[in-house]
Amino acid sequence: MTAKLMDIRKIGPDVCHFVFQVQDAPTFAYVPGQFVSFTAEIGGSPITRAYSMVSPPSGRFFELCLNRVAEGKFSPFLFDRKPGDEIEMTGPWGSFIFRQPLQDSILVATGTGVAPFRAMLQDRLPRDTAHQFSLIFGVRYEQGLLYREDFEELARRHPHFRFWPTLSRPGSDWKGRRGHVQEHLFEAIGDRRDVNVFICGLKAMVDDVRPRLKAEGFDRKQIIYEKYD
Ligand SMILES: Cc1cc2nc3c(=O)[nH]c(=O)nc-3n(C[C@H](O)[C@H](O)[C@H](O)COP(=O)(O)OP(=O)(O)OC[C@H]3O[C@@H](n4cnc5c(N)ncnc54)[C@H](O)[C@@H]3O)c2cc1C
């Protein structure tokens, strides 16, 4: 398949929101939480990278949220694309999706790891008032709180959703939570052991959170994770 870049806009320091349109299919169906695989010839060799959809399905369109990795190969290439450019892709892929039967869920993200959660929550919250959802979103600085207004709006509209942003390097005027996501996880969980915990971000964070949950009695089936590296 081929995806055409329709729009690109900056949403944070070195982070952009991309809108693509699938070219050779009448629609692009996926389950929120899934990702696409892009391939391009860079420096003489084909490079493939995965990117999670950041919004629910919408006809032939899909949206991504990308971090420019300064020393990276593929992300700088994508940041240099212009509307109208086309990219080879496959997908959708992945099983980082809400499981059936659905359980109350704690979602833990750092950085662009929040992308699949935006798609999952935008899709799920309006049609599911029977379950509780919490998003613990960790970044360094306040400007890095990607889609902050969207999550705050979701929390206003849906009392069964809590949004807990936390900053590891807050400015002096930040009134919210401080520190890493790990420091707030068990406050969100409380005494519950019947919730699913979804974790998305870089390996270091995911590999730190999983054993903490296991040590607190969580079964591995309740810990669903996606590592970006
Ligand atoms: C299932 C899956 C879904 C993904 N979804 C997204 C997504 O929605 N948005 C996104 O930005 N990335 C996502 N990634 C990461 C993405 O595939 C690339 O690894 C990333 O864009 C870096 O590629 P690169 O070629 O520029 O860097 P490379 O040349 O591959 O350099 C890799 C370096 O970049 C670091 N790195 C990888 N991803 C990130 C990141 N997101 N932020 C900071 N450092 C990173 C690695 O730790 C490593 O040090 C996803 C990865 C997987 C496996």
The ligand as an SDF file (V2000), in Angstrom:
LIG
                    3D

 53 58  0  0  0  0  0  0  0  0999 V2000
    4.9680   -0.9370   17.5290 C   0  0  0  0  0  0  0  0  0  0  0  0
    5.7290    0.3660   17.4920 C   0  0  0  0  0  0  0  0  0  0  0  0
    5.0280    1.5540   17.3970 C   0  0  0  0  0  0  0  0  0  0  0  0
    5.7240    2.7660   17.3600 C   0  0  0  0  0  0  0  0  0  0  0  0
    5.0100    3.9280   17.2970 N   0  0  0  0  0  0  0  0  0  0  0  0
    5.6640    5.1190   17.3310 C   0  0  0  0  0  0  0  0  0  0  0  0
    4.9290    6.3430   17.3200 C   0  0  0  0  0  0  0  0  0  0  0  0
    3.6830    6.3540   17.2770 O   0  0  0  0  0  0  0  0  0  0  0  0
    5.6360    7.5060   17.3480 N   0  0  0  0  0  0  0  0  0  0  0  0
    7.0080    7.5260   17.4080 C   0  0  0  0  0  0  0  0  0  0  0  0
    7.5970    8.6250   17.4430 O   0  0  0  0  0  0  0  0  0  0  0  0
    7.7320    6.3740   17.4060 N   0  0  0  0  0  0  0  0  0  0  0  0
    7.0920    5.1840   17.3510 C   0  0  0  0  0  0  0  0  0  0  0  0
    7.8080    4.0080   17.3310 N   0  0  0  0  0  0  0  0  0  0  0  0
    9.2720    4.0920   17.2070 C   0  0  0  0  0  0  0  0  0  0  0  0
    9.6390    4.1610   15.7180 C   0  0  0  0  0  0  0  0  0  0  0  0
    9.3360    2.9320   15.0880 O   0  0  0  0  0  0  0  0  0  0  0  0
   11.1280    4.4380   15.4750 C   0  0  0  0  0  0  0  0  0  0  0  0
   11.8770    3.5610   16.2750 O   0  0  0  0  0  0  0  0  0  0  0  0
   11.5020    5.8630   15.7960 C   0  0  0  0  0  0  0  0  0  0  0  0
   10.8300    6.7740   14.9060 O   0  0  0  0  0  0  0  0  0  0  0  0
   13.0300    6.0530   15.6390 C   0  0  0  0  0  0  0  0  0  0  0  0
   13.3860    5.6540   14.3480 O   0  0  0  0  0  0  0  0  0  0  0  0
   14.6500    6.2790   13.6300 P   0  0  0  0  0  0  0  0  0  0  0  0
   14.9530    5.4550   12.4230 O   0  0  0  0  0  0  0  0  0  0  0  0
   14.4940    7.7480   13.4460 O   0  0  0  0  0  0  0  0  0  0  0  0
   15.7800    6.0720   14.7140 O   0  0  0  0  0  0  0  0  0  0  0  0
   16.8660    4.9040   14.7430 P   0  0  0  0  0  0  0  0  0  0  0  0
   17.9240    5.1470   13.7410 O   0  0  0  0  0  0  0  0  0  0  0  0
   16.1610    3.6000   14.6910 O   0  0  0  0  0  0  0  0  0  0  0  0
   17.4390    5.1780   16.1880 O   0  0  0  0  0  0  0  0  0  0  0  0
   16.9050    4.4950   17.2500 C   0  0  0  0  0  0  0  0  0  0  0  0
   17.0500    5.3220   18.5040 C   0  0  0  0  0  0  0  0  0  0  0  0
   15.8590    6.0790   18.6690 O   0  0  0  0  0  0  0  0  0  0  0  0
   15.3130    5.8340   19.9530 C   0  0  0  0  0  0  0  0  0  0  0  0
   13.8430    5.9500   19.7870 N   0  0  0  0  0  0  0  0  0  0  0  0
   12.9960    5.1180   19.1530 C   0  0  0  0  0  0  0  0  0  0  0  0
   11.7340    5.6050   19.1810 N   0  0  0  0  0  0  0  0  0  0  0  0
   11.8010    6.7700   19.8390 C   0  0  0  0  0  0  0  0  0  0  0  0
   10.8330    7.7330   20.2020 C   0  0  0  0  0  0  0  0  0  0  0  0
    9.5390    7.6070   19.8310 N   0  0  0  0  0  0  0  0  0  0  0  0
   11.2430    8.7980   20.9120 N   0  0  0  0  0  0  0  0  0  0  0  0
   12.5480    8.9540   21.2610 C   0  0  0  0  0  0  0  0  0  0  0  0
   13.5070    8.0820   20.9450 N   0  0  0  0  0  0  0  0  0  0  0  0
   13.1400    6.9990   20.2400 C   0  0  0  0  0  0  0  0  0  0  0  0
   15.8080    4.4520   20.3260 C   0  0  0  0  0  0  0  0  0  0  0  0
   15.8790    4.2670   21.7160 O   0  0  0  0  0  0  0  0  0  0  0  0
   17.1890    4.4230   19.7050 C   0  0  0  0  0  0  0  0  0  0  0  0
   18.1370    4.9940   20.5920 O   0  0  0  0  0  0  0  0  0  0  0  0
    7.1450    2.7930   17.3930 C   0  0  0  0  0  0  0  0  0  0  0  0
    7.8380    1.5650   17.4710 C   0  0  0  0  0  0  0  0  0  0  0  0
    7.1460    0.3850   17.5400 C   0  0  0  0  0  0  0  0  0  0  0  0
    7.9260   -0.9100   17.6250 C   0  0  0  0  0  0  0  0  0  0  0  0
  1  2  1  0
  2  3  1  0
  2 52  2  0
  3  4  2  0
  4  5  1  0
  4 50  1  0
  5  6  2  0
  6  7  1  0
  6 13  1  0
  7  8  2  0
  7  9  1  0
  9 10  1  0
 10 11  2  0
 10 12  1  0
 12 13  2  0
 13 14  1  0
 14 15  1  0
 14 50  1  0
 15 16  1  0
 16 17  1  0
 16 18  1  0
 18 19  1  0
 18 20  1  0
 20 21  1  0
 20 22  1  0
 22 23  1  0
 23 24  1  0
 24 25  2  0
 24 26  1  0
 24 27  1  0
 27 28  1  0
 28 29  2  0
 28 30  1  0
 28 31  1  0
 31 32  1  0
 32 33  1  0
 33 34  1  0
 33 48  1  0
 34 35  1  0
 35 36  1  0
 35 46  1  0
 36 37  1  0
 36 45  1  0
 37 38  2  0
 38 39  1  0
 39 40  1  0
 39 45  2  0
 40 41  1  0
 40 42  2  0
 42 43  1  0
 43 44  2  0
 44 45  1  0
 46 47  1  0
 46 48  1  0
 48 49  1  0
 50 51  2  0
 51 52  1  0
 52 53  1  0
M  END
$$$$
